[in-house]
Amino acid sequence: MKEGKKRVKSWFWRKYHKWLGIVLALFLILFALSGIVMNHRELFAPVDVSRSALPTIYRYNNWNLAALRGTESLEGDSLLLYGNIGIWLTQRSFRTFSDFNAGLPEGIDHRKIYSVLRSGDGQLYAATLFGLYRYAEAIHRWEHIALPGHEQEIMDLAWRNDTLIALTRSSVVILPSTGSAEVIILPSPPAYDGKTGLFKTLWTIHSGEILGIPGKLLVDVVGLIFIFLSLTGILYFFFPGWVRKRKRKGRAVVRLVKFNRWSLRWHNKIGWTTVAFLIVTAATGMFLRPPLLIPIANARVSKIPGSILDTPNAWNDKLRRILFDPQTEQWMVATLEGVYAFSTDFRSILPAYPAQPPVSVMGVNVFEPFGPERYLIGSFEGLFLWKPSTGEVFDYILQQPHHHIPDAGMPVGRHMVAGYTRDLNGIEVYFDYDRGSQVLGTDSRLPLMPEEIRDQPMSLWNLALEVHTARIYQVIIGNFYLLLIPLFGLGALFILISGFIVWYRHHR
């Protein structure tokens, strides 16, 4: 009786390991390949993919997909546009467009622009994904400015007293007109508990970044193992059919049998020796996208000792936008945890504001002064006019006071604001990530995107992100794609655990 039960259990694990494995094999290969690309963004930055080869949701239309984040006025009628399309020179009426990217490295990822600033002394600066650039007027090219420290991704720029301020994701870099640059770590907020977000912890574990470069390389190896196990599993699945087909045709099968035995032996050996790493990778990935992301989004945990998260910097990877308010004589910095004010030398943090507008977990995209004691703040939660002294928050798109409604759903609002400008002949335009340009107060839009801008490619890294987050499948199954990550994760865990059980029962 016991022997019969054992056979039934073995049959169950073996059967479903085999069939679920063959169903998910291709998806696991795509997840592994895209993960390896995502782990090495700078390496793959020069590689682009034509948008014409992608589904229509990935093609530019009406300045969508963060094609434009903002504008910077020049002399006369001239205007610089910047965003995911790079930098382009036009007029306030959008009559003609000229490529203004000369000097930036090849690859659209190198032309992902967060901010363009015309300083008080007439210089042009650009904050990009891979560094800070200054425009050399004499040679009509952008030139890279080396910054101290390891951070090169510049999120925003500001100018005060002949000094350029560059905001990275974790610190402030002071670049005076004369003298050397200085990196400043902002003081911690009073309520800082020394912990970090659970989401951030799982993200760095999943990518291997938790251990720096060695950790990333380790996860790359895990990705290659997923690919090897998937390919050898496919081989073993189809092997009996191939053998029968060759025998009917009178062909020798000895080499095929030997190769299958070698493949199965290494499938088992590599599988059981690395199963713990494979399970950790699959399990952590499940929580990095909705719906499993939602319950952990605000959870905080202790920092893992010795990891890259183990830093005294309370603002590590949290800074997004910066501006100086001359009325209050203070710096205002938009972070992933709200807006904070700092003294003019960044050495002191000022009291917290009584209330703030809602901001997406993906950070602030628009932050600028808007009249006396008011600021315009835009994110994927919408566009809001904010008065810090009273806590008043006004929905600038709906033109009505904002009333906070607790929501445990998706971490985005109805209006996914990726950018904003009021430099276009008196009209105000915000750029919705999905719908593109929207002229405030009307139903109109900006002129059509010219062909040379509309045809800008997508970076290989961004395509890998779409595959790795399963958004690429949205064109087929709509919003049900949100369920794919947890379902694929559970499926991968079952395959790994059942495979180990099958191996253990056979070899114990």
C-alpha positions in Angstrom: 0.0 0.0 0.0 2.8 2.4 1.0 4.7 1.5 -2.1 1.7 2.3 -4.3 1.3 5.7 -2.6 4.9 6.5 -3.3 4.5 5.6 -6.9 1.4 7.9 -7.2 3.3 10.8 -5.6 6.4 10.3 -7.8 4.1 10.2 -10.9 2.4 13.4 -9.8 5.6 15.3 -9.3 7.2 14.0 -12.4 4.2 14.6 -14.7 3.5 18.2 -13.6 7.2 19.1 -13.5 7.4 17.9 -17.1 4.2 19.5 -18.4 4.3 22.8 -16.6 8.0 23.1 -17.5 7.4 22.8 -21.2 4.6 25.4 -21.0 6.7 27.9 -19.2 10.1 27.1 -20.8 10.0 29.8 -23.4 8.8 32.5 -21.0 11.5 31.6 -18.5 14.1 31.9 -21.2 12.8 35.3 -22.1 12.8 36.4 -18.5 16.4 35.2 -18.1 17.7 36.9 -21.2 15.9 40.2 -20.5 17.1 40.1 -16.9 20.7 39.8 -18.0 20.3 42.8 -20.3 18.7 44.8 -17.5 21.6 44.0 -15.2 24.1 45.7 -17.5 22.4 48.9 -18.8 25.6 50.8 -19.6 27.0 47.9 -21.6 23.8 47.6 -23.8 23.1 51.4 -23.9 24.4 51.8 -27.6 22.0 49.1 -28.8 18.6 50.3 -30.1 15.5 48.6 -31.5 13.3 50.1 -34.2 9.8 51.0 -32.9 8.3 50.0 -36.2 9.2 46.4 -35.3 7.3 46.6 -32.0 3.5 46.7 -31.2 1.8 50.0 -31.7 1.6 50.8 -28.0 5.4 51.3 -28.1 5.3 53.9 -30.9 5.4 57.6 -30.4 2.1 59.4 -31.0 1.2 62.9 -29.8 4.4 63.2 -27.7 3.5 60.3 -25.5 5.7 57.7 -23.7 7.7 60.6 -22.0 8.9 61.7 -25.4 8.8 65.2 -23.8 9.5 66.0 -20.2 9.9 69.7 -20.5 11.3 72.7 -22.4 14.0 75.4 -21.9 13.7 78.8 -23.5 16.5 80.4 -25.5 16.9 83.7 -27.1 14.0 85.1 -29.1 11.5 82.5 -30.2 13.8 79.5 -29.8 13.1 76.6 -27.6 14.8 73.3 -26.6 12.6 70.2 -26.1 13.9 67.3 -24.1 12.8 63.9 -22.8 13.2 60.3 -24.0 13.7 61.5 -27.6 16.8 63.5 -26.6 17.1 67.2 -27.2 15.6 69.1 -30.2 15.6 72.8 -31.2 12.3 74.3 -32.2 10.2 77.5 -31.9 7.4 78.2 -29.5 5.0 77.5 -32.4 6.6 74.1 -33.2 7.2 75.1 -36.9 10.5 73.3 -37.5 12.7 70.9 -35.6 16.5 70.5 -35.5 18.5 67.7 -33.9 20.4 69.1 -30.9 22.1 65.9 -29.7 25.5 66.3 -31.2 28.2 65.2 -28.8 26.0 62.8 -26.8 27.0 59.1 -27.2 25.3 56.8 -29.6 22.2 54.9 -28.4 18.9 56.4 -27.4 19.5 55.4 -23.8 22.4 58.0 -23.7 19.8 60.6 -24.8 17.4 60.1 -22.0 17.2 63.6 -20.7 15.8 64.5 -17.3 16.5 68.2 -17.4 18.0 71.0 -19.5 19.0 74.2 -17.8 20.2 77.6 -19.1 22.3 79.0 -16.4 22.7 82.6 -15.2 25.9 83.0 -17.2 24.3 81.7 -20.4 25.6 78.2 -20.4 23.4 75.2 -21.4 23.5 72.1 -19.2 21.8 68.7 -19.7 21.1 66.1 -17.0 21.1 62.6 -18.5 20.9 59.0 -17.5 24.6 58.6 -17.8 26.0 61.9 -16.7 26.1 65.7 -16.9 26.8 67.6 -20.1 27.6 71.2 -21.0 26.9 72.6 -24.5 30.1 74.0 -26.1 28.8 76.8 -28.3 32.1 77.2 -30.2 31.9 73.7 -31.6 28.1 73.1 -31.4 28.5 69.9 -29.3 27.6 68.6 -25.9 30.7 67.9 -23.7 30.7 65.5 -20.8 31.5 66.9 -17.3 33.2 64.4 -15.0 31.7 64.4 -11.5 33.2 63.2 -8.2 31.8 60.1 -6.7 30.3 57.0 -8.3 26.9 58.4 -9.2 26.5 59.7 -12.7 22.7 59.6 -13.3 21.6 63.3 -12.9 18.0 63.7 -12.0 17.7 67.5 -12.0 19.6 70.8 -12.3 19.4 74.2 -10.5 21.4 77.4 -10.6 22.2 79.9 -7.8 24.9 82.5 -7.1 27.1 81.4 -10.1 26.9 77.8 -8.9 25.4 74.8 -10.7 23.6 72.3 -8.5 23.3 68.8 -9.9 20.9 66.4 -8.1 21.8 62.7 -8.3 19.5 59.9 -7.0 21.3 60.0 -3.7 23.2 63.3 -3.2 23.7 66.9 -4.2 26.7 67.9 -6.3 27.9 71.5 -6.0 29.7 72.8 -9.1 30.9 76.4 -8.6 32.1 78.5 -11.5 35.5 78.5 -10.0 36.9 75.8 -7.8 36.3 72.1 -7.5 33.0 70.2 -7.3 31.7 68.9 -4.0 29.3 66.1 -3.2 27.0 66.7 -0.3 24.9 64.0 1.5 21.7 65.6 2.7 21.0 65.4 6.5 18.5 62.8 7.5 14.9 63.7 8.4 14.0 63.7 12.1 11.8 60.6 11.9 14.4 58.5 10.0 14.5 55.0 11.5 17.6 53.7 9.7 15.5 51.2 7.7 14.9 50.8 4.0 11.9 49.8 1.9 11.1 46.1 1.6 10.5 46.6 -2.1 14.0 48.1 -2.5 15.5 45.2 -0.6 13.8 42.6 -2.8 14.7 44.5 -5.9 18.4 44.5 -5.1 18.3 40.8 -4.1 16.6 39.9 -7.3 19.0 41.8 -9.5 22.1 40.8 -7.4 22.9 44.5 -6.9 22.7 43.8 -3.1 26.3 42.5 -3.4 27.5 45.0 -6.1 29.1 43.8 -9.3 29.8 40.3 -8.0 26.1 39.9 -7.1 25.0 41.0 -10.5 27.4 38.5 -12.1 26.0 35.8 -9.8 22.5 36.6 -10.9 23.6 36.5 -14.5 24.8 33.0 -14.0 21.5 32.1 -12.4 19.8 33.5 -15.5 22.0 31.3 -17.7 21.1 28.3 -15.6 17.4 29.0 -16.1 18.1 29.1 -19.8 20.1 25.8 -19.7 17.5 24.0 -17.6 14.7 25.2 -19.9 16.5 24.1 -23.1 17.5 20.7 -21.7 14.0 20.2 -20.4 12.6 20.9 -23.9 15.1 18.4 -25.3 14.1 15.7 -22.8 10.4 16.4 -23.5 10.6 15.9 -27.3 13.3 13.2 -27.2 11.0 10.1 -27.4 9.2 11.4 -30.4 12.5 12.2 -32.2 13.8 8.7 -31.5 10.7 7.0 -32.8 10.7 9.2 -35.9 14.3 8.4 -36.7 13.8 4.7 -36.1 10.9 4.6 -38.6 13.2 6.2 -41.2 15.9 3.6 -40.4 18.3 6.2 -39.1 20.8 5.6 -36.2 19.8 7.0 -32.8 22.9 6.1 -30.8 24.3 9.7 -30.9 21.0 11.2 -30.1 20.5 8.8 -27.1 24.0 9.7 -25.8 23.4 13.4 -26.1 20.0 13.1 -24.3 21.7 11.1 -21.5 24.4 13.8 -21.2 21.7 16.5 -21.3 19.6 14.9 -18.6 22.6 14.2 -16.3 23.6 17.8 -16.3 20.0 19.0 -16.1 19.7 17.1 -12.9 23.1 18.0 -11.5 23.0 21.7 -12.2 19.4 21.9 -11.1 19.7 20.4 -7.7 23.0 22.1 -6.8 21.6 25.6 -7.7 18.0 25.2 -6.7 18.3 27.5 -3.7 19.6 30.4 -5.9 16.9 29.7 -8.5 14.1 29.7 -5.9 15.3 33.0 -4.3 15.4 34.7 -7.7 12.0 33.5 -8.7 10.4 34.3 -5.3 11.8 37.9 -5.1 10.8 38.7 -8.7 7.1 37.9 -7.9 6.9 40.8 -5.5 8.3 43.5 -7.8 5.2 44.0 -9.8 1.5 44.5 -8.9 -0.5 42.9 -7.5 2.0 41.4 -5.0 3.9 44.7 -5.0 0.9 46.6 -3.4 1.0 45.0 0.1 4.8 45.5 0.4 5.1 48.9 -1.2 5.2 50.8 2.1 6.8 48.2 4.3 10.2 48.9 5.8 12.8 46.5 7.0 16.3 46.7 8.5 19.2 47.1 6.1 21.1 43.9 5.3 24.6 44.4 6.9 27.5 44.7 4.5 25.2 45.2 1.5 24.9 48.2 -0.8 21.8 49.2 1.2 23.9 49.3 4.4 24.6 53.1 4.1 24.1 55.9 6.6 22.6 58.0 3.7 18.9 58.3 4.4 18.3 59.5 0.9 20.0 56.6 -1.0 18.3 56.3 -4.4 15.4 58.6 -3.3 16.1 62.0 -4.7 14.3 63.2 -7.9 13.8 67.0 -8.3 15.2 70.2 -6.8 14.5 74.0 -6.8 15.5 77.0 -4.8 12.8 79.3 -3.4 14.1 82.9 -3.2 11.1 83.9 -1.0 11.8 81.5 1.8 15.6 81.3 1.1 15.6 77.5 1.1 16.2 74.5 -1.1 13.2 72.2 -1.8 13.9 68.6 -2.8 11.3 66.2 -4.0 12.1 62.7 -2.9 10.3 59.3 -3.1 9.1 60.1 0.5 7.8 63.6 -0.1 9.1 67.1 -0.4 11.7 68.4 2.1 13.2 71.8 2.7 16.9 72.4 3.4 19.1 75.4 4.3 20.9 77.3 1.7 24.1 75.3 2.3 22.3 71.9 2.5 23.6 71.3 6.0 20.3 71.5 7.8 16.9 70.0 7.2 14.0 72.3 7.9 10.6 71.3 9.6 8.3 69.0 7.7 5.4 70.4 5.8 1.9 69.9 7.2 0.5 68.3 4.1 1.6 67.3 0.6 0.0 66.4 -2.7 -0.1 62.7 -3.7 3.0 61.5 -5.6 3.4 58.2 -7.4 5.9 55.6 -6.0 7.8 56.2 -9.3 8.7 59.7 -8.2 8.1 63.4 -9.2 8.4 64.4 -12.8 7.3 68.0 -12.5 8.4 70.4 -9.8 8.5 74.1 -10.2 7.5 77.4 -8.5 4.1 78.6 -9.6 3.4 82.0 -8.1 3.9 83.3 -4.5 4.2 80.4 -2.1 2.9 77.9 -4.6 4.4 75.0 -6.5 3.3 72.7 -9.3 4.0 69.0 -8.6 3.3 66.3 -11.2 3.8 62.6 -11.2 1.9 59.5 -12.4 -0.7 60.5 -9.7 -1.6 63.7 -11.6 -0.7 67.4 -11.6 -1.3 69.5 -8.4 -0.9 73.0 -7.3 0.5 73.0 -3.7 0.7 75.7 -1.0 3.1 74.3 1.7 2.3 76.9 4.3 -1.3 75.9 4.5 -1.2 72.4 3.1 -3.7 73.4 0.4 -3.6 71.0 -2.6 -5.5 71.8 -5.8 -6.0 69.4 -8.7 -4.6 71.4 -11.6 -6.0 69.2 -14.3 -9.6 68.8 -12.9 -9.5 72.4 -11.6 -10.9 71.5 -8.2 -9.6 71.1 -4.6 -8.0 67.7 -4.1 -9.5 65.4 -1.5 -7.3 62.5 -0.5 -9.0 59.1 -0.9 -7.0 56.2 0.5 -6.6 53.6 -2.3 -4.9 50.3 -2.1 -5.0 49.8 -5.8 -2.6 50.6 -8.6 0.2 53.0 -7.7 -0.8 55.4 -10.6 -3.7 57.9 -11.0 -6.0 58.8 -13.9 -3.5 61.3 -15.3 0.1 59.9 -15.6 2.0 63.2 -15.8 5.4 62.7 -17.4 6.2 66.3 -18.1 4.9 69.9 -18.3 5.6 73.2 -20.1 4.2 76.7 -20.2 6.7 78.0 -22.8 4.4 77.6 -25.9 3.0 81.0 -26.7 1.0 81.3 -23.5 -0.6 77.8 -23.4 0.0 75.3 -20.7 0.7 71.7 -21.7 1.2 68.6 -19.6 2.4 65.3 -21.1 0.4 62.2 -20.2 2.6 59.1 -20.5 -0.1 57.2 -22.4 -2.2 59.9 -24.1 0.6 62.4 -24.9 0.3 66.2 -25.0 -2.8 67.7 -23.3 -3.4 71.5 -23.4 -4.8 72.5 -20.1 -8.3 74.0 -20.2 -9.0 72.7 -23.7 -9.4 69.5 -25.6 -6.6 70.4 -28.1 -3.2 69.0 -28.5 0.2 70.0 -29.8 1.0 69.8 -33.5 1.8 66.3 -34.8 5.3 64.9 -34.0 7.6 65.2 -37.1 8.6 62.0 -38.7 12.3 62.3 -37.7 11.3 62.5 -34.0 8.5 60.0 -34.1 10.9 57.4 -35.6 13.3 57.6 -32.6 14.1 54.0 -31.5 13.6 52.2 -28.2 16.7 51.1 -26.3 17.3 47.4 -25.9 17.3 47.9 -22.2 13.8 49.3 -22.2 12.6 46.5 -24.5 14.1 44.1 -22.0 12.2 45.9 -19.2 8.9 45.4 -21.1 9.6 41.7 -21.4 10.8 41.2 -17.9 7.8 43.0 -16.4 5.4 41.1 -18.8 4.0 44.4 -20.1 4.9 43.2 -23.6 2.0 40.8 -23.3 -0.5 43.6 -22.7 -1.1 43.9 -26.5 -2.5 40.3 -26.4 -4.4 40.0 -23.1 -4.9 43.5 -22.0 -4.6 44.3 -18.3 -4.7 40.7 -17.4 -0.9 40.8 -18.0 -0.6 42.1 -14.4 -1.4 38.6 -13.2 1.4 37.0 -15.3 4.3 37.8 -13.0 2.8 36.2 -9.9 1.4 33.2 -12.0 4.8 32.7 -13.8 6.5 33.1 -10.4 4.4 30.4 -8.8 4.8 28.2 -11.8 8.6 28.6 -11.7 8.6 27.8 -8.0 6.5 24.6 -8.5 8.8 23.5 -11.4 11.9 24.0 -9.2 10.5 22.3 -6.1 9.0 19.4 -8.0 12.2 18.9 -10.0 14.2 18.7 -6.8 11.7 16.2 -5.3 11.9 14.1 -8.4 15.7 14.1 -8.3 15.7 13.4 -4.6 13.3 10.4 -4.8 15.3 9.0 -7.6 18.8 9.4 -6.1 18.3 9.1 -2.4 
